[in-house]
């Protein structure tokens, strides 16, 4: 039996490697095999072409419009902020109002991006966050920038403007991230299209190798040329998109480079067990007082020796480990070279690097410290002002009472001098002269008239005694009132920083007592309506200070209005766990435009006013964990000031006394 050799009837086919390979194909079946391969190649080419077309359609219908809408939204935001800044600089409030139109345009484009079909859920959530941040920023910006355009340069507005600047940077950064995400999405899609086109070309090469010349020309003319044109068109689109992506990346880099916030990219080195600076914008070098060449490539510990003990370093480790973004509010760093406060945002890139975006808030913290110190000084001044107000009332009361005591004492002295003592003296003289013969004297004419005269004299002296007793009782009442006023002042002065249990009615009564003389002097009718049996635990001196000030303000308002019947009402009752005390007058009233600023320091409507009293009252109410509000129906319609505070105040820095 001989070994079987090659069958001369069986054809040879070239393999892809160029070597001859014998295939078990008979001559009569070879055309069918070739045709089958060609059909499979055509089907694969058509399938890949369809996939490529669908991907391009998806990119054209989703990524392209999204990029345009994102740019339009970002441009509208920039115009909005520019209008705000121009409005503040030129003090034209109308420009700030025009900014709302750009706000609406920006919101419209963002909502269109959010509602786009086939948008990834993660990007949709990112758009929602931008929408909310933009809405919050616009509401706050319209309020603060309008106040700045109107000339308000108070510390509160200045601090708010710093917060708005940070919010602007945050919004620009959010838009830049969205732009980068869309660009990356488009680049990934274009990469998929390129891969599909390459596979199509490979299949075409296979068709060329397998098919004969005529079949190849036929397929080339029917299938390959349209595909080639499509590839050329798509290549041009890919090139255009790549240029757009490069432009977007350049814009993003320019934005980051010129941000006032510091932006640094850190990579964790296992070898050095530390984070290394890979990128840093201009603001980082400025804030940290280092050149950029001193930052890039160096570890954090090399540049900041104490960094490992800070909250920032622990946050970096956590973000690098979990991949979840983190906001680190005010945190402090200090070493021999530099010290300051920072506010940082950290998030992890898909490359594993950690981005830190932060602001230097050292100046803001210093302003906060100065503002807190000013508030403490203002509260101390408020306390002294309240003491002075109460002391002034005490002096008025004591002075007026002393006047009354003086008048009563002079009247009593005059009556004592005018008592009918002469008649008694005459009777005593007659009785002394006739002491040796009293029966004869009494039986005589003068003696018989003596009983009637004595009876008349008794009646006169009894009447005079009654009048003297009445005047002495009045005198004693005035002295008691003076003593009560002084005692009230002494009591509250001793307990000015002590929380004590006290009757709400007693607080109102003492406030009216301290203001009594002033109210009586100006013919003011007082109506006190106090719910009985209400006990409160509070710093009574602060409540008394507020009430005396409100009563004095009500008196001044009624004098200013020159009303015919001046009426003051003090209404105190319980409302749940709170106490509510209202001081109501029928005086000059408050203009609607002044209601919002009546408690502002320095605001006053009186020529002799200093704008401090109501402001100090509002501060004292806040210290009681309460609030002071004002209400008025307008000029000439009186006013109502309402003090509300908890029945059982809890203050950590105040001792308790019962």
C-alpha angles and dihedrals in degrees: 000000000000128000112261113247129204116305108241089207093059114087128231120232127196115241122219088258091060095248122126112253126186111228122195091241124129120219093247092054098042095087090053092050091050091047090050092051090048092050091049090048091049091048092049091047091050092047093050090045090054091049090049091048092049091049091050091047090050092050092046094048099040116018098037097051091040090056091050094047092047091053091048091049092049091047090051090052091051091050090048093053091045090054090050092051093046090048092054094045095046093033090232108145089190090071090056089052089051088055089069089066090057088046090057091048091051092047090049093054092045091051090049089053090048092051095046116126119251092014112152114252092234091056090045090056089048090055091049090054091051091048092053094043090049092050093049092046093049094049092050094040094053090053099044098038091048089054090047091049088053090055101262107151099163120145090251092057092044091053091046090051089055090052089049091052089054089048090052091053091047091052092049089049092049090051090048090052091049090048090050092047092051091045092050089048090052092046091052090049092050089049089055090050091050091051091050091049091050091052089050091053091049090053089049089054089051089051090051092051095047103037127071124244097268095044089046092051091047093050090042092055096040103037114006100051095053088046090048091052089048090050091050091049092047091046089055090049090048090051091049092049091047090052089049090049091050090049090049091050090049091050090050092050091048090049092050092044094054098040115120087221118084114248120190132170115214129192122200114233116207090195095055095029089225143093117266125207109242100166136008132174127226093268092060091057091048096047095044093040092232134121116250091242088057090056107042113085096009127111122244092243091055092056100031110034095189097044096107091065094055134096089239094062092048089049090050090053092048095049092046090051101043102025091224120133119246137195116212111195124204108343129165134223129186137173135146092280106040142006134182151122123271138189111205142188118198130191137160125242124220087251090065094251120129121229119210118196112184145160130217103239096171091114091048092050090050090051089049090052092049090046090051090049090049090051091051090050090046091051090049090049088047090054092050091045090052091048090049091049092051093042089052089053091049092051091049091050094045092045094050091045091051089052090053091047090050093051093047093047092050091048091049092048091051092050091050089053090050096051113125096254093138091071091053090049091053092050091048090051093050092048091047093049092050097038092119093055107026096149091056091045093049091047090052129084096271093044094053091052092050099084093052090047091050091050091052091046090050092053092051093049092046091054091047090049091053091051091048091049090052093050092046090051089053089048091051090049092053091049090049090050091050090049092049092051092050091044091051091052092047092048095051093041090056093047100037094126097032126100108221138172108254138160115260088219091055091053091053092043093051093047091052091045092054090049096039100104094046092049093047092048090056095044094243117166111222125206116185118191110182126170105234126235098026113142121188135189106218146121093278094194092061092050090048091049091053095046094048090050093048091048091050091048090050090051091051092047092053092047089050092051092048091216117183095231114031110206127183122186126191111192120185127177144142122266110187107296092345136082117225121198119181126192109200127186137173094223137118096315128211128278113240092240090056098051093083095052104033092106093048116117111259096016115128139148095202122092091223095039125111099200093237108102101071091038090055090047090053090051091049091050090052090051087056089055086249139101140236119218135181131211133181136162091220145281113343094010101097129242141251123212115193125198116197124182138152117275090227108036117197114205119169095206098047124083119229126237130178 
